[in-house]
Amino acid sequence: MLLPRMKLAVIFDRAFHAMADMHWRMLWILIAFHAASSWAMLGAAGETGLRAAADFL
């Protein structure tokens, strides 16, 4: 039981350090990608009430 927890802790530690070492431009690109993909998925799911730009942003 301890070994999977240690592996998970190592994965989270690596992810945290990768995110902390990112440049601001890459961070903004990831934020924009997340917003665009979320907006596209809402459209694909038929959530038209949540897809309007005023409601989404």
Contacts in CASP RR format, 6 or more apart in sequence:
PFRMAT RR
TARGET T0000
AUTHOR 0000-0000-0000
METHOD contacts of the structure
MODEL  1
MLLPRMKLAVIFDRAFHAMADMHWRMLWILIAFHAASSWAMLGAAGETGL
RAAADFL
22 30 0 8 1.000
35 56 0 8 1.000
35 57 0 8 1.000
39 51 0 8 1.000
39 56 0 8 1.000
42 50 0 8 1.000
42 51 0 8 1.000
42 56 0 8 1.000
43 51 0 8 1.000
49 55 0 8 1.000
50 56 0 8 1.000
END
